[in-house]
Amino acid sequence: MDVNTGFKKFSEDYPEIMADQALFGYADSMTDGIAAENPEWLPSEVMLEAGKRVREWVQSMKAPEPSAQPTNNDRLERKKQLRPLPRMRQGTQESEPVEQPQTPSQMMEEIRQARGQIA
């Protein structure tokens, strides 16, 4: 009779283990070892202890949840202390005048003047 009430209590307390075939099998396989460790326990107590151990094992296998509070608060503080960069100047800048290349007629005029010839 204690087995039936223990199973019912196990189903109520550990529904996630009942829903997973592998976890239920793991809990079931633990009952023999728990009963050997504690021969004075009733079957219902053995079942609940198996459920407790399986739940603890599952919790230990999960990755830790990230904390809601950001761990790098100094980064935010440094960001508040930043000075803004100066704005870039808008508009056009004056460029140096580009010297136009000489045309052939200008070259000939320059040579004539160098020789003292009049055009």
C-alpha positions as CSV (number, residue, x, y, z in Angstrom):
1,M,0.0,0.0,0.0
2,D,2.9,2.4,0.8
3,V,4.3,1.8,-2.7
4,N,1.1,3.2,-4.3
5,T,0.9,6.3,-2.1
6,G,4.7,6.8,-2.6
7,F,4.3,6.6,-6.4
8,K,1.4,9.1,-6.2
9,K,3.4,11.5,-4.1
10,F,6.4,11.1,-6.4
11,S,4.2,12.0,-9.4
12,E,2.9,15.1,-7.6
13,D,6.3,16.3,-6.3
14,Y,8.4,15.5,-9.4
15,P,6.3,15.9,-12.6
16,E,9.3,16.8,-14.7
17,I,10.9,13.4,-13.9
18,M,7.6,11.6,-14.6
19,A,7.4,13.4,-18.0
20,D,10.9,12.4,-19.1
21,Q,11.4,8.6,-19.7
22,A,15.2,8.8,-19.2
23,L,15.0,10.7,-15.9
24,F,12.3,8.4,-14.6
25,G,14.5,5.4,-15.5
26,Y,17.4,6.9,-13.7
27,A,15.3,7.6,-10.6
28,D,14.0,4.0,-10.7
29,S,17.5,2.6,-11.0
30,M,18.6,4.6,-7.9
31,T,15.9,3.2,-5.7
32,D,17.7,-0.1,-5.1
33,G,20.9,1.6,-4.0
34,I,19.0,4.0,-1.7
35,A,17.0,1.2,-0.2
36,A,20.3,-0.7,0.6
37,E,21.8,2.5,2.2
38,N,18.7,3.0,4.4
39,P,17.0,-0.4,5.1
40,E,14.7,1.1,7.7
41,W,13.0,3.5,5.1
42,L,9.6,2.8,3.7
43,P,9.3,2.4,-0.1
44,S,7.7,5.8,-0.4
45,E,10.6,7.5,1.4
46,V,13.0,5.7,-1.0
47,M,11.1,6.9,-4.0
48,L,11.0,10.5,-2.8
49,E,14.8,10.4,-2.1
50,A,15.4,9.1,-5.6
51,G,13.4,12.0,-7.0
52,K,15.3,14.5,-4.9
53,R,18.7,13.2,-6.0
54,V,17.7,13.2,-9.7
55,R,16.4,16.7,-9.5
56,E,19.6,17.9,-7.8
57,W,21.6,16.1,-10.5
58,V,19.6,17.8,-13.3
59,Q,20.1,21.2,-11.6
60,S,23.8,20.6,-11.4
61,M,24.0,19.9,-15.1
62,K,22.3,23.1,-16.1
63,A,24.4,26.2,-17.1
64,P,24.3,29.0,-14.6
65,E,21.8,31.7,-15.5
66,P,23.3,35.1,-16.4
67,S,22.7,37.7,-13.8
68,A,20.3,40.5,-14.5
69,Q,22.8,43.1,-13.2
70,P,25.6,43.9,-15.7
71,T,28.9,42.9,-14.2
72,N,30.9,45.6,-16.0
73,N,29.6,48.8,-14.4
74,D,32.9,50.6,-14.7
75,R,32.5,50.5,-18.5
76,L,29.3,52.5,-18.3
77,E,30.9,55.0,-16.0
78,R,33.8,55.5,-18.4
79,K,31.4,56.0,-21.2
80,K,29.7,58.8,-19.3
81,Q,33.1,60.5,-18.8
82,L,34.0,60.6,-22.6
83,R,34.5,63.9,-24.2
84,P,32.9,64.3,-27.7
85,L,35.2,64.6,-30.6
86,P,35.2,68.0,-32.4
87,R,32.9,68.2,-35.4
88,M,34.4,68.0,-38.8
89,R,34.3,71.2,-40.8
90,Q,31.7,71.3,-43.5
91,G,32.2,73.1,-46.7
92,T,34.9,73.1,-49.3
93,Q,38.5,74.0,-48.7
94,E,40.5,76.1,-51.1
95,S,43.0,74.1,-53.0
96,E,46.2,75.4,-54.4
97,P,45.9,76.7,-58.0
98,V,47.0,74.0,-60.4
99,E,49.5,75.2,-63.0
100,Q,48.2,74.6,-66.5
101,P,50.7,72.8,-68.8
102,Q,52.3,74.9,-71.5
103,T,50.9,74.6,-75.0
104,P,53.4,74.1,-77.9
105,S,52.8,77.7,-79.1
106,Q,53.6,79.1,-75.6
107,M,56.9,77.0,-75.6
108,M,57.9,78.5,-78.9
109,E,57.2,82.0,-77.7
110,E,59.3,81.4,-74.7
111,I,62.3,80.2,-76.8
112,R,62.0,83.2,-79.1
113,Q,62.1,85.6,-76.2
114,A,65.1,83.8,-74.7
115,R,67.0,84.3,-78.1
116,G,65.9,87.9,-78.3
117,Q,63.8,87.4,-81.4
118,I,60.7,89.4,-81.9
119,A,57.6,87.7,-82.9
